[in-house]
Amino acid sequence: MQKPSMEPRFAGITFFATSHVGDVCGTNGLPLTPNSITIYGRSQILRTFSHPNLCAYLDIIRGKHERTMIVLEYYALSLSSAQCSISEQGIVKLCQQTLQALAYINTFGVVHRCLAPDNILFDSKGNVKLFNYGLYYMTGQGGDVSFPIGNPRYTAPEVFLVDSQTVSGPKVDVWSLGIILAELALGVGQLWPELKLAQLMRKVLSLIHCNSDTSVLSRIAREHSCWTKYESLPKSLVALINSCLQLKPSDRPTPEELLKHPAFLEHDIANLEIHPFERVEGVRGKEHALSSLPLQELFYLWRLAGGDVQAELKKQGLIRTMPTILSVPRLVLLEGNILGKRRDQTSLLDLKIIPLSLDTLALRLSNVPVSAYYPLIETRSEIIQDDDECDAANLPLIIRERDTEYQFRRIVLFRRLLEGYPYTRSAIIREARRDIPPLYRGAVWAALLEVEGDIDAHFIETDKETPTHTDRQIEVDIPRCHQYDELLSSREGHRKFKRVLKAWVETNPQYVYWQGLDSLCAPFIYLNFNNEAKAFACLSAFIPKYLHRFFLKDNSAVIREYLAKFTHIIAFHDPDLSNHLQEIGFIPDLFAIPWFLTMFSHVFPLPKILHLWDQLLLGDASFPLYVGLAILQQHRDALLSSGFNECILLFSDLPEVDIERCLSDSVSLYCCTPRSTTYRQHERVVVKTPSQKNRPHHPDLEMSAQTVAELQAESCPRISGADLLDLLDAVKFPRPKVLVIDVRGPELYNIGSAPGSINIPHTRFDWTAEIPQLPSCPEANTLLQNRGKILVVAGQGDSPQAAQVAQVLLRSGLPRVCILHRGIDVLQLGNLLTKPSST
C-alpha cells in the first residue's frame, strides 16, 4: 500500500542573536532581556501579514543559546532555480507583484533589505511569493545580530557607505529589485558571478561613478557583453529598471511610488503568468485533502503529529553541536568579557531553506473521511454520517489536546463556528463545554465574552499615550507578571501590556488601578498578542462579569462580601473543613484575596490559567467560588492535619493543583448548589433569560441584600424562597432533594408548614451550653438519616433563631445546610404551606 504524501507547504530557517556580555542590567535595575526574546516578541506582528504576494510567517521558535528558528510558507520554485527565461511582459508582472508585496510590508514599517532571487518564490499559478522579508525588521534593523543583513550583490550602494546603526528605508529594496530585473532583462543569470565578496562589494560601490550619460543598467550591459540585448529592450522596461537603479536615494522612488510607473499600464499583465513552467518538479498529481486547510492549522497539526523544526534543521546540518571542551574560553574577565574562545562556525548566518515534510501528518490523518473536513453545523444529513467522535474523545483533556486526529476535528469544527459568529454563539458555547482547541482559544474566549462590534475603532480612539499617575505602578508591575513566558517578557509584550492597561484605566474612570490587574490582563495579551484591540475588549468584558466593582477605590465592602460568600460555600459543602479552619482562625481573608482579585491568574502559571478560564468563562460570576473550594478540597487532608502556622506556610506558595480534577470538582459543586446561596448585592445584574422571565415569582421569593456584618454573623448561606419552591417541586424531583427544618414553635408549625418538613423548635436546644448540640429527639434522628440532602433551616421571618440552629447543624458535621431567606412566611406566597399530618 502506497503511503500518503504531500508536497511541503512550509520551510524553516535559523540564525543566532547576539548575547549580552556579562550580567548587564537595564535602567530599571533588572537584567537585560535576551536579544532572542526581543526578536521573538518583535516578530509576532509578521504572523498577521496577509497578502497574495507574501509567504506567510507561521511560527517563530526560540531555541538554546540565542538561536531563533523561523517557519514560513514555502514553494519549491524560486527565481534563482527557474531553468527558463521570462518574457518581457513576465518581467514587468514580476516587478509589479514584488512591488505590491514591498509596498504592503512598508505600511507596517517593515523593509526587506535582503531581497534576492532566492527570496522570490512562485506558487503553482506563477504568482510571486516574497520569502524571508521580515529578517531585517525582527532583528531590530540588524542590531540584535552579529551578521550583516542583505546579499551584497543586490545591496544598494548607500548601505555600504553608512555605519551599521543607520536604518535603511524602503528605497534599498527598490535598488535590489532593479538589479534582479537587470539580470532577467539582460538574460545574464547572475551579475559578476566570478567575483569574491570583497571584489563584489567594490564592484557595487563602483556603480556610484555612473553619470547622467551612463546609466547603471547600460554599464552592466557593457560589462556583461549584453549591449545588443540591452538595445532591443522596450523603452518602458528600460525606464522602469533605470528608475529602480537611481544612485541617489532621494531620486529613487519608493515601492508605492514605483507602482504608478507607466510601464505597468503599457503591458497587458492582469492575467499573465510570469513563467511558462510545465510543472514544478516533485508535485504529485492529486492534491491531498489537507491542502484545503489554512496554513496555520496545517502547521499546528504538523507539530501535533510529531513535527519538530529543530530536529529537521539538525537533520539537514543547519544545527550542529560542538564538544563542550572546545567552547571553554581561555580567559574570563571580572566584567564578564570572554577572551580566547574558539569561534563557533555554526553561529554564522546560513539562510539555507529546509522544507518540512508533511508526509507524517498525511499518514496520521489518512483514515479521516473527507466529510470530516466539512462538518455540518446547522443541519444533519442522512447521507453524511455524523462521525465526529474519535477514540480520544473520552480521554483526559491533556491527552485530547495532543491527539492529532481529535484536534483536527475540533479545529475544523470551531473554525466553521467562528466564521458564523455571533449567530453561532450558542453552538460555540455548547462545543466549548467539551473543550476548546488551543489554536482558536483566543477567538473562542472573545465569543464567550460576547465581544462584538468595531473593537478596533474603539481601541484606536482610546487615549493610551498621555502620562497618568498610574503609569509608574503599571511599569513596576509588568516586569513581574508571568515573565517566564517568552512573549510576555519581551519588550513588545511589555509595550502591549502597558497600552492595554492604560486603555482600561482610561475607559473606566470610576475604577482605579489595583495590583493584580496586570495578571488579569496577561491571558488576554498572551492569546491576542497581535490584536491589542481584542485583548482590551476581552478584558473590558471579563471584569464586569466576574469582578464587578472589585476595582473601586474603596473596594473593602465588595471583597469582604465575596469572602463571606466563600466562607458560606465552604460550610455548605465541607462542614468538617469549615469548622477546622474557623477553629484555627485560618480565614479566607488570609489567602483567598489574590485568588479572586485576579481570578487565579496571579497564583497559577499560564498553561493552567488557560484551562481554568476555559471553564470559568462558561460559568457565571459565582463559579470562581467553587474553583476556590475545589482547590481547598484537593489539599483537604493537609489542611485538616495542620494548625494555623502550617496552613499559612502551605498557602504562602500555592501547592501543586491538578487543574483538570479541580475543574471537574468545581462543575460538580456548582451544579448541586442552589444559585441563590451565592447571591451578592455587588454582583452585576444579569438580564434574565426568557425562561426565567416566565417564572411568576413574587419579589419576596427572591434574594435581597444583606450587610457584610450580617453575612459574617451567619455561618451558613441563605437560600431564596424561589429556589426552595423549585426544589420542592415533586414533578421535577420525584425523589426529594431537600429537607426543611422548621425551628418555630409547635403552635405555629401546626398552623402551616412546608411539605415533608420536620419541626425542631429553637427552644429545644440548650443555648446555655458552651457548644450547643442537637437535641435528642426523633426529628433529630430523621435529620441525620437525611444527611446529603439540602437542609433548609426556616424560622419566623428574619429572626436570628434559624441562623443559630444552622450553626449547630454545621458544627455537627452536617453538609448542605442553609437558611431560608425571609423565613417560612415566604412559602405562603407560593401557596405551599400545608398542615402537617398528625402521627
C-alpha positions in Angstrom: 0.0 0.0 0.0 1.4 3.4 -1.0 1.9 5.8 1.9 0.0 9.1 1.6 2.3 12.0 0.9 2.2 15.8 0.4 4.3 18.4 -1.1 6.0 20.6 1.6 4.0 23.7 2.4 6.3 25.4 4.8 10.0 25.5 5.5 12.4 26.5 8.3 15.5 28.8 8.5 17.6 29.6 11.5 20.1 32.2 12.9 21.7 33.3 16.1 21.1 36.5 18.0 23.9 38.3 19.8 24.4 37.6 23.5 24.7 40.3 26.2 28.1 40.5 27.7 28.0 39.5 31.4 25.2 40.3 33.8 24.2 43.6 32.3 21.2 45.4 33.8 18.9 48.0 32.2 17.9 51.4 33.5 15.2 49.8 35.7 17.8 47.7 37.5 16.5 44.4 36.0 18.6 42.1 33.8 18.5 42.9 30.1 16.1 40.9 28.1 17.9 38.4 25.9 18.0 39.5 22.2 16.4 36.3 21.1 13.4 37.1 23.3 13.3 40.6 21.9 13.3 39.2 18.4 10.6 36.7 19.4 8.3 39.4 20.6 9.0 41.9 17.8 8.5 39.3 15.1 5.0 38.3 16.2 3.4 41.0 14.0 4.8 39.3 10.9 2.4 36.4 11.5 -0.5 38.8 10.9 0.6 39.8 7.4 -1.7 38.6 4.7 -1.0 39.5 1.1 -1.3 37.4 -2.1 2.4 38.0 -2.9 3.8 37.2 0.5 4.8 33.9 2.1 3.1 33.8 5.5 5.1 33.6 8.7 3.8 30.6 10.6 5.9 30.5 13.7 9.0 31.9 15.4 10.7 29.5 17.8 13.3 30.3 20.3 16.0 27.7 20.9 19.0 27.4 23.2 22.0 29.8 23.2 20.1 32.6 21.5 19.1 30.5 18.5 16.0 31.6 16.6 14.1 29.4 14.1 11.6 30.8 11.6 8.9 28.8 9.8 7.4 30.3 6.7 5.1 29.3 3.9 7.1 27.6 1.2 7.0 26.9 -2.5 9.5 24.7 -4.3 10.3 27.0 -7.2 12.3 30.2 -6.7 13.5 32.8 -9.2 17.1 31.6 -8.7 16.1 27.9 -9.5 14.0 28.7 -12.6 15.5 27.0 -15.6 13.9 29.1 -18.3 13.8 32.7 -19.4 11.0 35.0 -18.6 9.3 37.2 -21.2 9.5 41.0 -21.0 5.8 41.1 -20.0 6.5 38.5 -17.4 9.4 40.6 -16.0 7.0 43.6 -15.7 4.4 41.4 -14.0 7.1 40.0 -11.6 8.2 43.6 -10.8 4.6 44.7 -10.2 3.8 41.8 -7.8 7.1 42.2 -6.0 6.4 46.0 -5.6 2.9 45.3 -4.3 4.3 43.0 -1.7 7.0 45.5 -0.7 4.5 48.4 -0.5 2.3 46.3 1.8 5.1 45.5 4.3 6.2 49.1 4.1 2.9 50.2 5.6 3.9 48.3 8.7 7.3 49.9 8.8 9.0 46.7 7.5 11.8 46.8 5.0 13.1 43.6 3.3 16.8 44.6 3.0 17.8 41.1 1.7 15.7 40.9 -1.5 17.4 38.5 -3.9 16.3 35.8 -6.4 16.4 33.2 -3.6 13.7 35.1 -1.8 11.3 35.3 -4.7 9.2 32.2 -4.9 6.4 31.2 -7.2 3.2 29.4 -6.4 1.6 26.9 -8.8 -0.1 29.7 -10.8 3.2 31.5 -11.3 2.4 34.3 -8.8 5.3 35.9 -6.9 5.6 34.9 -3.2 8.1 37.1 -1.3 10.1 35.0 1.2 12.0 35.9 4.4 11.0 39.6 4.2 10.9 40.1 8.0 14.6 39.3 8.9 15.7 42.9 8.9 12.7 44.0 10.9 12.7 41.3 13.5 16.4 41.8 14.3 15.9 45.4 15.1 17.3 46.6 11.8 20.2 44.2 12.3 21.0 45.5 15.8 20.3 42.2 17.6 22.5 40.0 15.4 26.2 39.9 14.7 26.0 39.5 10.9 25.0 42.0 8.2 21.6 41.5 6.6 21.5 41.5 2.8 23.0 39.9 -0.2 25.9 42.1 -1.3 25.2 41.5 -4.9 21.8 43.1 -4.6 22.5 45.6 -1.8 22.1 49.3 -2.5 25.4 51.2 -2.6 24.4 53.6 0.2 24.1 50.7 2.6 27.9 50.2 2.3 28.6 53.9 2.7 26.9 54.4 6.1 27.5 52.9 9.5 25.7 49.9 10.7 23.5 52.0 13.1 21.8 53.8 10.2 18.4 52.4 9.4 17.6 51.5 5.8 14.4 52.7 4.2 12.1 51.2 1.6 14.2 52.5 -1.3 17.0 50.0 -0.7 14.6 47.2 -1.7 13.8 49.1 -4.9 17.6 49.0 -5.8 17.7 45.3 -5.1 14.7 44.8 -7.3 16.4 46.8 -10.0 19.4 44.5 -10.0 17.2 41.5 -10.2 15.2 43.0 -13.1 18.5 43.8 -14.9 19.6 40.2 -14.6 16.3 39.0 -16.1 16.1 41.6 -18.8 19.7 41.0 -20.0 19.5 37.3 -19.6 22.8 37.0 -17.7 21.7 34.7 -15.0 23.7 36.3 -12.2 25.8 39.5 -12.3 29.5 39.3 -11.6 29.4 35.5 -10.8 33.2 35.2 -10.6 33.8 37.9 -8.1 34.6 37.2 -4.4 32.9 39.0 -1.6 35.4 41.9 -1.3 35.6 42.4 -5.1 31.8 42.2 -5.3 31.3 45.0 -2.7 33.9 47.1 -4.6 32.0 46.5 -7.8 28.7 47.6 -6.4 30.3 50.7 -4.9 31.9 51.5 -8.3 28.5 51.9 -9.7 28.2 55.3 -8.0 30.6 56.7 -10.6 27.9 56.3 -13.3 26.7 59.7 -14.5 23.8 61.1 -16.4 25.2 59.9 -19.7 25.8 56.3 -18.5 23.0 54.6 -16.6 23.7 51.8 -14.2 21.8 49.4 -16.5 23.8 50.3 -19.6 27.1 49.9 -17.7 26.0 46.5 -16.5 25.1 45.6 -20.1 28.5 46.6 -21.4 30.3 44.7 -18.6 28.4 41.5 -19.4 28.6 41.9 -23.2 24.9 42.3 -23.5 24.7 45.6 -25.4 22.7 44.1 -28.2 20.2 42.7 -25.8 20.0 46.0 -24.0 19.3 47.9 -27.1 16.4 45.6 -28.0 14.6 46.0 -24.7 11.4 48.0 -24.7 11.9 51.6 -23.6 9.3 51.3 -20.9 11.1 48.4 -19.4 14.5 50.2 -19.5 12.9 53.2 -17.9 11.4 51.0 -15.2 14.8 49.4 -14.4 16.5 52.8 -14.5 14.0 54.2 -12.0 14.9 51.3 -9.7 18.7 51.9 -10.1 18.8 55.6 -9.3 22.1 56.2 -7.5 20.8 58.9 -5.2 18.2 57.6 -2.8 16.4 60.9 -3.0 15.9 60.3 -6.7 14.8 56.7 -6.3 11.1 56.0 -5.8 9.6 54.0 -3.1 7.7 50.8 -3.9 4.4 52.6 -3.6 5.6 55.4 -5.9 7.1 53.0 -8.5 3.7 51.1 -8.8 2.5 54.2 -10.7 5.1 53.8 -13.4 3.8 53.9 -17.0 5.3 50.5 -17.8 2.6 48.8 -15.8 -0.1 50.5 -17.9 1.6 49.7 -21.3 1.7 45.9 -20.8 -1.4 43.8 -20.5 -0.3 41.8 -17.5 -3.5 41.4 -15.5 -3.9 37.7 -16.3 -0.4 36.9 -17.4 1.6 34.0 -16.0 5.1 35.0 -15.1 6.8 31.8 -16.3 6.0 29.1 -18.8 6.7 26.2 -16.3 5.3 22.9 -17.3 5.1 21.6 -13.8 7.1 22.2 -10.6 9.3 19.3 -10.1 8.1 16.9 -7.4 4.5 17.9 -7.5 2.3 14.9 -7.1 -0.7 14.6 -9.4 -3.6 14.5 -6.9 -3.9 17.3 -4.3 -4.2 16.0 -0.8 -7.3 16.9 1.2 -5.1 18.5 3.9 -4.2 21.2 1.3 -7.6 22.7 1.8 -6.7 23.6 5.4 -5.4 27.1 6.3 -1.6 27.1 6.8 -1.8 27.9 10.5 -4.0 24.9 11.1 -1.7 22.7 8.9 1.4 23.7 10.8 -0.3 23.3 14.2 -1.4 19.7 13.3 2.1 19.0 11.8 3.6 19.8 15.2 1.0 17.6 17.0 1.9 14.7 14.6 5.5 14.8 15.8 6.9 17.6 13.7 9.9 19.2 15.2 11.5 22.2 13.5 14.8 21.9 15.4 15.1 18.2 14.7 14.5 18.8 11.0 17.1 21.6 10.9 19.6 19.4 12.8 19.0 16.5 10.4 19.9 18.8 7.5 23.1 20.0 9.1 21.9 23.6 10.0 22.2 22.8 13.7 25.5 21.2 14.7 26.7 20.6 18.2 30.3 21.3 19.3 32.0 19.4 22.1 31.8 21.3 25.3 35.5 21.3 25.9 36.1 23.2 22.7 33.7 26.0 23.8 35.6 26.8 27.1 37.3 30.3 26.8 40.9 30.8 27.8 40.2 33.9 29.8 37.1 35.4 31.5 37.4 38.9 32.9 35.5 40.1 36.0 33.4 42.3 33.9 32.1 39.3 32.0 34.2 39.7 28.9 35.4 36.4 27.3 38.7 36.1 25.5 40.3 33.3 23.6 37.1 31.4 22.9 37.1 29.4 19.7 34.6 30.9 17.3 31.7 28.5 16.6 31.2 28.4 12.9 27.6 27.2 13.4 26.7 30.6 14.8 27.4 32.3 11.4 24.4 33.1 9.2 23.3 30.3 6.9 20.0 31.1 5.3 19.6 27.7 3.8 15.9 26.9 3.4 14.8 23.5 4.8 11.4 22.3 3.6 9.5 20.5 6.3 7.9 17.3 5.1 4.1 16.8 5.7 4.2 13.0 5.0 3.9 12.1 8.6 0.9 14.3 9.1 -0.7 12.9 5.9 -0.2 9.4 7.2 -1.5 10.2 10.6 -4.8 11.6 9.1 -5.1 9.2 6.2 -8.1 7.4 7.8 -10.1 10.7 8.3 -13.0 10.8 5.9 -13.4 13.7 3.6 -16.7 14.6 5.3 -14.7 15.5 8.4 -13.2 18.4 6.6 -16.6 19.9 6.1 -18.7 19.3 9.3 -22.3 20.2 9.2 -23.2 22.7 12.0 -26.7 23.7 11.2 -28.3 20.6 9.8 -27.9 16.9 9.8 -27.7 14.7 6.8 -28.8 11.1 6.4 -26.1 10.6 3.7 -23.2 12.1 5.6 -22.8 10.2 8.8 -22.1 12.1 12.0 -18.7 10.6 12.9 -17.4 13.5 15.0 -16.4 11.2 17.8 -13.0 9.6 17.7 -11.0 7.4 20.1 -9.6 10.3 22.1 -13.0 11.9 22.8 -13.3 10.4 26.3 -9.6 10.7 27.3 -8.2 13.3 29.7 -8.0 16.9 28.4 -4.2 17.0 28.3 -4.2 13.9 26.1 -7.0 15.2 23.9 -5.0 18.4 23.3 -2.1 16.3 22.0 -4.1 13.9 19.8 -3.7 14.9 16.1 -7.0 13.5 14.8 -9.1 14.8 17.7 -7.6 18.2 17.4 -8.1 18.1 13.6 -11.8 17.6 14.1 -12.2 20.2 16.8 -10.2 22.8 14.8 -12.2 22.3 11.7 -15.5 22.5 13.6 -14.6 25.6 15.6 -13.3 27.4 12.5 -16.6 27.0 10.9 -18.5 28.0 14.0 -16.3 31.1 14.5 -16.9 32.1 10.9 -20.6 32.2 11.7 -20.3 34.2 15.0 -22.3 35.9 16.5 -25.1 33.8 15.0 -23.5 30.6 16.1 -22.7 31.7 19.7 -25.0 29.1 21.3 -23.2 26.3 19.3 -19.8 27.7 20.3 -20.9 27.6 24.0 -22.2 24.0 23.6 -18.9 22.8 22.0 -16.7 24.7 24.4 -18.3 22.8 27.3 -16.5 19.7 25.9 -13.2 21.5 25.4 -11.6 24.4 23.4 -8.9 23.7 20.8 -5.8 25.7 21.8 -5.3 27.1 18.3 -8.6 29.0 18.5 -8.8 29.7 22.2 -8.4 33.4 21.9 -11.3 33.7 19.3 -13.5 31.3 21.4 -12.9 33.3 24.5 -13.9 36.5 22.7 -17.1 34.8 21.6 -17.9 33.5 25.1 -17.5 37.1 26.4 -19.7 38.4 23.6 -17.1 40.6 22.1 -18.7 42.2 19.1 -18.8 45.5 17.1 -16.0 47.7 15.9 -13.5 46.9 18.7 -10.6 48.3 16.6 -12.1 51.8 16.3 -12.9 51.9 20.0 -9.4 50.9 20.9 -7.8 53.4 18.5 -10.0 56.2 19.9 -8.9 55.5 23.5 -6.0 57.6 24.7 -3.1 55.2 25.6 -0.3 57.7 25.4 -1.0 60.6 27.8 1.0 60.1 31.0 -1.1 59.4 34.1 -0.5 58.9 37.8 -0.9 55.1 37.4 1.9 54.8 34.8 4.6 54.3 37.4 2.7 51.4 39.1 2.0 49.8 35.8 5.7 50.0 34.8 6.6 48.4 38.1 4.1 45.5 37.8 4.6 44.5 34.2 8.2 43.2 34.6 7.0 40.9 37.4 4.0 39.5 35.6 4.4 36.0 34.1 7.9 36.8 32.9 8.8 33.2 32.5 6.8 33.3 29.3 8.9 34.4 26.3 6.1 36.5 24.7 5.1 38.4 27.8 8.7 39.0 28.8 9.7 40.6 25.5 9.9 44.4 25.0 6.9 44.1 22.7 5.0 42.2 25.3 5.7 45.0 27.9 4.6 47.6 25.4 1.3 45.8 24.7 0.7 45.3 28.4 1.1 49.0 29.1 -1.1 50.1 26.2 -4.0 47.7 27.1 -3.8 48.5 30.8 -3.8 52.3 30.2 -6.7 51.9 27.8 -8.7 50.1 30.5 -7.9 52.7 33.1 -8.8 55.5 30.7 -12.2 53.9 29.8 -13.1 53.1 33.4 -12.8 56.4 35.3 -15.0 55.0 38.1 -12.2 52.5 38.9 -8.6 52.7 40.0 -5.6 50.6 39.0 -5.1 47.9 41.6 -2.1 45.5 41.7 -3.4 42.3 40.1 -5.0 43.9 37.1 -1.8 43.1 35.1 -2.3 39.4 36.0 -5.9 39.6 34.7 -4.6 41.1 31.5 -1.9 38.5 30.9 -4.0 35.7 29.5 -5.7 38.0 27.0 -2.4 39.6 25.9 -0.9 36.1 25.5 -3.8 34.8 23.3 -4.3 38.0 21.3 -0.7 39.2 21.2 -1.1 40.6 17.7 -4.6 42.1 18.3 -4.4 44.6 21.2 -8.0 45.7 20.5 -9.4 42.2 21.0 -7.3 41.8 24.2 -8.7 45.1 25.5 -12.2 44.2 24.5 -12.0 40.8 26.3 -10.6 42.4 29.4 -13.3 45.0 29.4 -16.0 42.3 29.1 -14.4 40.0 31.6 -14.1 42.4 34.6 -17.7 43.5 34.7 -18.9 39.9 34.6 -16.6 38.3 37.2 -15.1 41.3 39.1 -17.9 43.9 39.2 -16.9 46.8 41.4 -13.7 45.0 42.6 -11.6 47.9 41.4 -13.3 50.7 43.2 -11.0 53.0 45.2 -12.7 51.6 48.3 -13.4 48.0 47.5 -13.4 46.6 51.0 -17.2 46.0 51.2 -17.1 44.2 47.8 -14.2 41.9 48.8 -15.5 41.2 52.3 -18.9 40.3 50.9 -17.2 37.9 48.3 -15.0 36.3 51.0 -18.1 35.9 53.3 -19.8 34.0 50.5 -16.7 31.9 50.0 -16.9 31.0 53.7 -20.5 30.1 53.3 -19.8 27.8 50.3 -17.1 26.0 52.2 -19.5 25.5 55.1 -22.3 24.3 52.8 -20.2 21.6 51.1 -17.5 20.7 53.6 -18.5 21.4 57.2 -15.6 19.5 58.7 -13.1 21.6 56.8 -15.1 24.8 57.6 -15.2 24.0 61.3 -11.4 23.3 61.4 -10.5 26.5 59.5 -12.7 28.6 61.8 -11.3 26.9 64.9 -7.6 27.7 64.0 -8.5 31.1 62.6 -7.3 30.4 59.0 -10.0 32.5 57.3 -10.2 33.3 53.5 -9.0 36.9 54.1 -5.5 35.4 54.7 -5.1 33.5 51.5 -8.0 33.9 49.0 -7.9 37.7 48.1 -5.2 37.2 45.4 -7.2 34.2 44.1 -10.4 36.1 43.5 -9.0 39.6 42.7 -7.0 38.1 39.8 -9.3 35.1 39.1 -6.4 32.8 40.0 -4.2 34.3 37.2 -1.7 35.5 39.8 -1.2 32.2 41.5 -1.2 29.8 38.6 1.1 29.6 35.6 -0.3 30.5 32.2 -1.0 26.9 30.9 -3.1 26.2 34.0 -4.9 29.6 33.8 -5.9 28.9 30.2 -7.5 25.6 31.1 -9.1 27.1 34.2 -10.6 30.0 32.3 -11.8 27.8 29.5 -14.3 26.5 32.1 -14.6 29.8 34.1 -15.9 31.7 31.0 -18.8 29.2 30.7 -20.0 29.8 34.2 -21.5 32.8 35.9 -19.9 35.2 38.5 -20.2 32.6 41.3 -18.2 29.9 39.6 -14.8 31.1 40.9 -16.1 30.4 44.4 -16.4 26.7 43.5 -12.9 26.7 42.0 -11.6 28.1 45.2 -13.4 25.4 47.2 -12.1 22.7 44.8 -8.5 23.9 45.4 -9.1 23.6 49.2 -10.6 20.1 48.9 -7.5 18.9 46.9 -5.4 19.8 50.0 -8.1 18.9 52.5 -6.0 16.2 54.3 -3.1 18.6 54.7 -5.3 21.4 56.0 -7.2 19.2 58.4 -4.0 17.9 60.0 -2.3 21.4 60.2 -2.5 24.3 62.6 -2.6 28.0 61.7 1.1 28.4 61.1 1.3 25.3 58.9 -1.6 26.4 56.9 -0.1 29.8 56.4 3.1 28.2 55.2 1.3 25.8 53.0 -0.6 28.6 51.1 2.2 31.1 51.1 3.2 29.5 47.8 0.2 27.6 46.4 1.0 23.9 46.2 0.6 21.8 43.1 -3.0 21.7 41.9 -4.5 19.1 39.4 -6.4 21.6 37.2 -8.4 19.0 35.4 -9.6 17.4 38.6 -10.1 20.9 40.1 -12.4 21.9 37.2 -14.3 18.7 37.3 -15.0 19.1 41.0 -15.9 22.8 40.5 -18.5 21.9 37.9 -20.0 19.2 40.2 -20.1 21.6 43.2 -21.6 24.3 41.0 -24.3 22.1 39.6 -25.5 20.8 43.0 -25.7 24.2 44.7 -28.8 26.4 44.6 -27.9 29.6 42.8 -29.3 31.9 45.4 -26.8 30.7 48.0 -24.1 32.8 46.2 -26.2 35.9 45.7 -24.2 39.1 46.2 -25.5 42.6 46.2 -22.4 43.9 44.4 -22.7 41.4 41.6 -23.6 42.8 38.2 -27.3 42.5 37.5 -27.7 39.9 34.7 -30.6 40.2 32.3 -33.0 37.3 32.8 -33.4 34.6 30.2 -36.9 34.2 28.6 -37.4 31.0 30.7 -36.6 32.9 33.9 -38.9 35.8 33.0 -41.8 33.3 32.6 -41.5 32.2 36.2 -44.1 34.3 38.0 -42.3 34.7 41.3 -43.2 37.3 43.9 -40.3 39.7 44.7 -40.2 38.5 48.3 -39.3 35.0 47.0 -36.0 36.3 45.6 -32.9 37.3 47.5 -32.3 40.7 48.8 -29.1 42.5 50.0 -27.5 41.8 53.4 -24.9 43.8 55.0 -21.4 42.4 55.4 -21.8 42.3 59.1 -25.0 40.1 58.7 -23.2 37.8 56.3 -20.2 37.4 58.6 -22.5 36.7 61.6 -24.1 33.7 59.8 -22.1 30.5 59.3 -24.3 29.1 56.5 -25.6 30.6 53.2 -29.1 31.7 52.6 -31.5 30.2 50.1 -34.3 32.1 48.4 -37.9 31.1 48.5 -37.9 30.7 44.7 -35.1 28.1 44.8 -36.8 26.2 47.7 -40.1 26.1 45.7 -38.2 24.7 42.8 -36.5 22.0 44.9 -39.9 21.1 46.5 -41.4 20.5 43.0 -42.4 16.8 43.1 -42.8 16.7 39.4 -39.3 17.9 38.7 -37.7 16.0 41.5 -39.7 12.7 42.3 -37.1 11.8 44.9 -36.9 14.7 47.4 -33.7 16.7 47.3 -34.4 18.9 50.2 -35.5 18.7 53.9 -36.9 21.7 55.6 -36.2 22.1 59.3 -38.8 24.4 60.9 -37.5 25.9 64.1 -40.7 27.7 65.1 -42.8 26.6 68.0 -45.2 23.7 67.6 -48.2 26.0 67.6 -47.1 27.9 64.5 -45.8 24.8 62.9 -49.2 23.0 63.2 -50.9 26.0 61.6 -48.9 25.7 58.4 -45.6 24.2 57.3 -43.5 23.2 54.3 -44.3 19.8 52.7 -42.2 17.0 54.2 -40.6 19.3 56.8 -39.7 18.4 60.4 -40.2 20.6 63.4 -37.2 21.1 65.8 -38.2 24.2 67.8 -35.4 26.6 68.7 -36.4 26.2 72.3 -35.3 22.6 72.4 -31.7 23.5 72.1 -29.6 24.1 75.2 -28.3 27.6 74.4 -26.7 27.9 77.8 -24.1 25.3 76.8 -20.7 26.4 75.6 -21.2 24.4 72.4 -24.9 23.7 71.8 -25.7 20.2 70.5 -28.5 18.7 68.6 -31.3 17.7 71.0 -32.2 14.1 71.5 -35.5 13.6 69.7 -37.0 11.6 66.8 -36.8 14.7 64.5 -33.0 14.8 65.1 -32.7 11.2 64.0 -34.7 12.0 60.9 -32.3 14.8 60.2 -29.3 12.6 60.5 -31.0 10.0 58.2 -31.4 12.6 55.5 -27.7 13.5 55.5 -26.7 14.5 52.0 -29.9 16.3 51.2 -30.1 20.1 51.2 -31.1 21.0 54.7 -33.1 24.3 54.8 -33.5 25.8 58.2 -36.6 28.0 58.3 -37.7 30.3 61.1 -40.1 33.1 61.6 -39.2 36.0 59.3 -35.6 37.1 59.6 -35.2 36.2 63.3 -31.7 35.0 64.3 -33.1 31.7 65.5 -32.7 29.9 62.1 -29.1 31.1 61.8 -28.3 29.8 65.3 -29.8 26.4 64.6 -28.0 26.2 61.3 -24.7 26.8 63.1 -25.4 23.9 65.4 -26.1 21.7 62.4 -22.8 22.9 60.8 -20.9 22.1 64.0 -22.5 18.6 64.0 -20.8 18.0 60.6 -24.0 18.1 58.5 -23.4 19.2 55.0 -25.6 21.3 52.7 -27.1 23.4 55.5 -28.6 26.7 54.5 -31.1 29.3 55.9 -34.4 30.2 54.2 -34.3 33.9 53.4 -37.2 35.9 54.9 -38.3 32.8 56.8 -41.1 30.3 56.4 -43.7 33.0 55.7 -42.4 33.4 52.1 -43.8 30.0 51.2 -47.3 31.4 51.7 -46.6 33.4 48.6 -46.2 30.1 46.7 -49.3 28.6 48.4 -47.1 25.8 49.6 -47.8 25.8 53.4 -49.8 22.8 54.5 -51.0 21.4 57.7 -48.6 18.6 58.9 -50.2 15.2 59.2 -50.7 14.1 62.8 -48.7 11.0 63.6 
